[in-house]
Amino acid sequence: MRNRTGRRARRKRRRLKSGQDPTRAVSLCHKSQYVELRRWLKERGFSSRSLVPALFSDTGRGLMTMKPVQAGDVLISLPETCLLTTTTVLSSSIGEYIRRWKPPLSPLLAICVFLISERHLGSQSRWKPYIDVLPKSYTCPAYFSDSVVSLLPGVLRKKALNQRDAVLEMHCSSRGFTHTLQPLFAQPVEDIFTCDAIRWAWCTVNSRTVYVQRCQSPFLSGDPDVYAMAPYLDLLNHSPVVQVEAGFNQATSCYEIRSTLGCKRFTQAFICYGAHDSQRLLLEYGFVAPNNPHRVVYVDPDLLQKFITGTDKQFSHKLLYLKDHHFLENLTFGVEGPSWKLMTTLRLLSLGPEQYASWKTVLLGAAVSQDCEERSVHLARILCQHLMEENADALERLSLMKVDADLSLTEQLSVVESLRREEQKILGYSFEVLRDIHIQPILPQLMEKVILLKIPHSKCEVGTPKMAAIVLRIGI
Ligand SMILES: C[S@@+](CC[C@H](N)C(=O)[O-])C[C@H]1O[C@@H](n2cnc3c(N)ncnc32)[C@H](O)[C@@H]1O
């Protein structure tokens, strides 16, 4: 026994020394909050010896495996009795007030009001052990001040402002209903269902619920009723590279998560919240995952106007056409260069007056001329460079703001910083790809196929081995 422990310790030391496994975990099992939570869940039919709460050096709080999880094993199975859904809300003391209220509350607002009410009840709440382990605040943009929002990249900045507005709007529209709850509370309801409280509840639901499709209640609005708070299970962090199967199992009446590839003992058990890029993770969950394969940098369509208008009289027509055909959504730079959609958009915007007749051909993916190709690559370089400068500027402003920041602002700034640093790297890779593109005469027939096959232009120089391979592949 001593021998095994010694070997494991030696291996761990070696791993740490070689920098292979810098993640450290400290179990939180013994902490009273988690002892209470586990006891409370046991009374509801759930216990888990194989997953324990722990604090990880890279992701913060999560769940650690106490034994190996084999591929295909159920990682966690949480009985319906532990889930917090609109059924829970409607059968609580605020349920009768919700049933009477017209127009009906949305399922989301009903759960938010319930969470705030239970948090306020404190020790009198049946949900206290769960409420106690919920975060007290979040690093989602709903919590950002104007100055932090201004550090976000353009496309995300707009979504962040929308998120803040959505929370304000929810607070305003809930006031009428929350006033009716006064008989349930000794304190004035305005002091309980504050804008801060709504924001906390909104972020709690948005970042922690699992999807469970429920029957439409006649007492709630027609908005989708799909939110289920899942105590303990919601301690699982996200990894973009793990695969799990998750869903409510009608046969067992449990919400189950099955690990597709399994995981080792004493490591963090992750799930995947979806194939989200980093901006989406920041917006919805308030964090940025390292090495996200879905990472991209978005180009704000407004930027096109800034760099391209010039003397092109057709510019606004082209822009309108692109907008109508959804070409202005999700224009991106990635680690492999500008996306096909971005390049096609730039090609169309680069058409000279004598080439206008070919605009539909461009949208279908065919090349029109060499000078148009050159112009579009040049535009891509300018856009990429501009975004790099904008990133550098945001990082500089951010580092100044960090000087006097309190803990909560520091947390927000470090999330934004991770995003900006990641974007800077992506743009650097994209710029290298664009720099290496030297457009040389390409047979129109070949060009057409190259574009249809979405082969990066960096690989399309005539006479290069890569081009020769492409020619062979597409059989010209
Ligand atoms: C469902 S909860 C997961 C448990 C959470 N860490 C906790 O302590 O309550 C989702 C939140 O966890 C955090 N999170 C999830 N995955 C993460 C990751 N890979 N790195 C950092 N934070 C992560 C984010 O704050 C996110 O909003």
The ligand as an SDF file (V2000), in Angstrom:
LIG
                    3D

 27 29  0  0  0  0  0  0  0  0999 V2000
  -23.2970   25.1790  -14.4340 C   0  0  0  0  0  0  0  0  0  0  0  0
  -22.1760   26.1770  -13.6060 S   0  0  0  0  0  0  0  0  0  0  0  0
  -20.8370   25.0910  -13.2650 C   0  0  0  0  0  0  0  0  0  0  0  0
  -20.3620   25.1490  -11.8350 C   0  0  0  0  0  0  0  0  0  0  0  0
  -19.7300   26.4240  -11.3770 C   0  0  0  0  0  0  0  0  0  0  0  0
  -18.3020   26.4210  -11.6350 N   0  0  0  0  0  0  0  0  0  0  0  0
  -19.9800   26.6730   -9.9190 C   0  0  0  0  0  0  0  0  0  0  0  0
  -19.0320   26.8010   -9.1510 O   0  0  0  0  0  0  0  0  0  0  0  0
  -21.1380   26.7940   -9.5370 O   0  0  0  0  0  0  0  0  0  0  0  0
  -21.6420   27.1750  -14.9190 C   0  0  0  0  0  0  0  0  0  0  0  0
  -20.6250   28.2130  -14.5230 C   0  0  0  0  0  0  0  0  0  0  0  0
  -19.3920   27.5970  -14.2160 O   0  0  0  0  0  0  0  0  0  0  0  0
  -18.2980   28.3620  -14.6970 C   0  0  0  0  0  0  0  0  0  0  0  0
  -17.5770   27.5180  -15.6530 N   0  0  0  0  0  0  0  0  0  0  0  0
  -18.0400   26.4550  -16.3480 C   0  0  0  0  0  0  0  0  0  0  0  0
  -17.0790   25.8850  -17.0840 N   0  0  0  0  0  0  0  0  0  0  0  0
  -15.9650   26.5910  -16.8680 C   0  0  0  0  0  0  0  0  0  0  0  0
  -14.6310   26.5040  -17.3520 C   0  0  0  0  0  0  0  0  0  0  0  0
  -14.2600   25.5710  -18.2160 N   0  0  0  0  0  0  0  0  0  0  0  0
  -13.7420   27.4080  -16.9130 N   0  0  0  0  0  0  0  0  0  0  0  0
  -14.1080   28.3750  -16.0410 C   0  0  0  0  0  0  0  0  0  0  0  0
  -15.3480   28.5200  -15.5420 N   0  0  0  0  0  0  0  0  0  0  0  0
  -16.2730   27.6370  -15.9430 C   0  0  0  0  0  0  0  0  0  0  0  0
  -18.8910   29.6040  -15.3200 C   0  0  0  0  0  0  0  0  0  0  0  0
  -18.9020   30.6080  -14.3450 O   0  0  0  0  0  0  0  0  0  0  0  0
  -20.3080   29.1870  -15.6250 C   0  0  0  0  0  0  0  0  0  0  0  0
  -21.2280   30.2520  -15.6040 O   0  0  0  0  0  0  0  0  0  0  0  0
  1  2  1  0
  2  3  1  0
  2 10  1  0
  3  4  1  0
  4  5  1  0
  5  6  1  0
  5  7  1  0
  7  8  2  0
  7  9  1  0
 10 11  1  0
 11 12  1  0
 11 26  1  0
 12 13  1  0
 13 14  1  0
 13 24  1  0
 14 15  1  0
 14 23  1  0
 15 16  2  0
 16 17  1  0
 17 18  1  0
 17 23  2  0
 18 19  1  0
 18 20  2  0
 20 21  1  0
 21 22  2  0
 22 23  1  0
 24 25  1  0
 24 26  1  0
 26 27  1  0
M  CHG  2   2   1   9  -1
M  END
$$$$
